[in-house]
Amino acid sequence: MAGLAEKMGMSQGDAAGQLSNILPGLIDKLTPQGQAPAGGLGNAGDLMGMLGGLLRR
């Protein structure tokens, strides 16, 4: 969390709050009908990039 907050230029508390707001929607989009895609969800870098983009909004 500290690393993500630092990259986003916000406090850990603010980053955690933002993450708690967007994570349910992100998981919903990544797992249609409650199932992970056959090709997987991507690597950690891909997922962190998505989170970073969503947190900047």
Residue pairs with C-beta under 8 A, 6 or more apart in sequence:
1 12
1 15
1 16
1 19
2 12
4 15
4 19
4 48
4 51
4 52
4 55
5 11
5 12
5 14
5 15
5 16
7 52
8 15
8 18
8 52
8 55
8 56
10 18
15 55
18 55
19 51
19 55
22 51
22 54
22 55
26 50
26 51
26 54
30 36
30 37
30 41
31 37
41 47
